Amino acid sequence: MNKQGPGKIDWTDYTWNPISGCKHGCPYCYVAAMDRRFGSDIMTPKFHRNRLPLPMKKKQPAKIFVGSSGDMWGDWVPSEWISDVLDVCEVMAPQHTYQFLTKNPHRYGQFSLPKNGWYGTTVDGTDRTKNNIEDLQIATNGHCKLTRFISFEPLQKPVKPDLAGISWVIIGADSTRGADKPPIVWADEIIFRAREVGAAVWIKDNYHHPVVVKEWP
């Protein structure tokens, strides 16, 4: 697991990648950029069984972002891989809070979700993610006490999201070199809608919003 903090992924304590790789093909993906640069085959889906015990070694409760270098909920990922990861989260190392994030949220509905998980989806404002909030709401509908969150990063276009049942929103920009920075008003619209439903807000530093907002659900 990799320690996080300021200058990294500041909304989590550690990243953990027992399943890596992705086939979404998003043009702004920083992992894909690393893959092209170093020819490291990072994007090919892999199951790293040797990484499963890592959360058990951390006795102090922590927030752990599962899948920073891939999408473990992609349709290409075997169900057995996901079940093995969830078993660690729920049974083997239940002292932690696990933060899951996917562009394929409908797949949450195919599993028994651990209560110590936070379940999120990405919305970038483009057609590729336009149904993700609704898919998240539907897939987790039978789990009334789960923490659901939306990562609006990288925000590519303005959105007016329905945040019913959402506990937390993350707002961030495209960190790719030379990428345009989204207008402040795009973030303000999301913040307004989050306040309407009582959702916490976390604004990434890369958005360069004039107000520092870093709240936990």
Secondary structure as the mmCIF struct_conf table of DSSP 4:
data_model
#
loop_
_struct_conf.conf_type_id
_struct_conf.id
_struct_conf.beg_label_comp_id
_struct_conf.beg_label_asym_id
_struct_conf.beg_label_seq_id
_struct_conf.end_label_comp_id
_struct_conf.end_label_asym_id
_struct_conf.end_label_seq_id
STRN STRN1 ASN A 2 LYS A 3
TURN_TY1_P TURN_TY1_P1 PRO A 6 GLY A 7
BEND BEND1 LYS A 8 LYS A 8
TURN_TY1_P TURN_TY1_P2 ASP A 10 TRP A 11
BEND BEND2 ASP A 13 ASP A 13
STRN STRN2 TYR A 14 TRP A 16
BEND BEND3 PRO A 18 PRO A 18
STRN STRN3 ILE A 19 SER A 20
STRN STRN4 GLY A 21 GLY A 21
TURN_TY1_P TURN_TY1_P3 PRO A 27 TYR A 28
HELX_RH_AL_P HELX_RH_AL_P1 TYR A 30 PHE A 38
TURN_TY1_P TURN_TY1_P4 ILE A 42 MET A 43
BEND BEND4 THR A 44 THR A 44
STRN STRN5 LYS A 46 PHE A 47
HELX_RH_3T_P HELX_RH_3T_P1 ARG A 49 ARG A 51
TURN_TY1_P TURN_TY1_P5 LEU A 52 PRO A 53
HELX_RH_3T_P HELX_RH_3T_P2 LEU A 54 LYS A 57
BEND BEND5 GLN A 60 GLN A 60
STRN STRN6 LYS A 63 VAL A 66
TURN_TY1_P TURN_TY1_P6 SER A 68 SER A 69
STRN STRN7 GLY A 70 GLY A 70
TURN_TY1_P TURN_TY1_P7 MET A 72 TRP A 73
BEND BEND6 GLY A 74 GLY A 74
TURN_TY1_P TURN_TY1_P8 ASP A 75 TRP A 76
BEND BEND7 VAL A 77 VAL A 77
HELX_RH_AL_P HELX_RH_AL_P2 SER A 79 ASP A 87
HELX_RH_PI_P HELX_RH_PI_P1 VAL A 88 MET A 92
TURN_TY1_P TURN_TY1_P9 PRO A 94 GLN A 95
BEND BEND8 HIS A 96 HIS A 96
STRN STRN8 THR A 97 THR A 102
BEND BEND9 LYS A 103 LYS A 103
HELX_RH_3T_P HELX_RH_3T_P3 PRO A 105 GLN A 110
BEND BEND10 PHE A 111 PHE A 111
TURN_TY1_P TURN_TY1_P10 LYS A 115 ASN A 116
STRN STRN9 GLY A 117 THR A 122
BEND BEND11 GLY A 125 THR A 126
HELX_RH_3T_P HELX_RH_3T_P4 ASP A 127 THR A 129
TURN_TY1_P TURN_TY1_P11 LYS A 130 ASN A 131
HELX_RH_AL_P HELX_RH_AL_P3 ASN A 132 ALA A 139
TURN_TY1_P TURN_TY1_P12 THR A 140 GLY A 142
TURN_TY1_P TURN_TY1_P13 CYS A 144 LYS A 145
STRN STRN10 THR A 147 PHE A 152
TURN_TY1_P TURN_TY1_P14 GLU A 153 PRO A 154
BEND BEND12 LYS A 157 LYS A 157
TURN_TY1_P TURN_TY1_P15 ALA A 164 GLY A 165
STRN STRN11 TRP A 168 ILE A 171
BEND BEND13 THR A 176 THR A 176
TURN_TY1_P TURN_TY1_P16 ARG A 177 GLY A 178
HELX_LH_PP_P HELX_LH_PP_P1 ALA A 179 PRO A 183
HELX_RH_AL_P HELX_RH_AL_P4 ILE A 184 VAL A 197
TURN_TY1_P TURN_TY1_P17 GLY A 198 GLY A 198
STRN STRN12 ALA A 200 ILE A 203
HELX_RH_3T_P HELX_RH_3T_P5 ASP A 205 TYR A 207
BEND BEND14 PRO A 210 VAL A 211
STRN STRN13 LYS A 214 LYS A 214
#
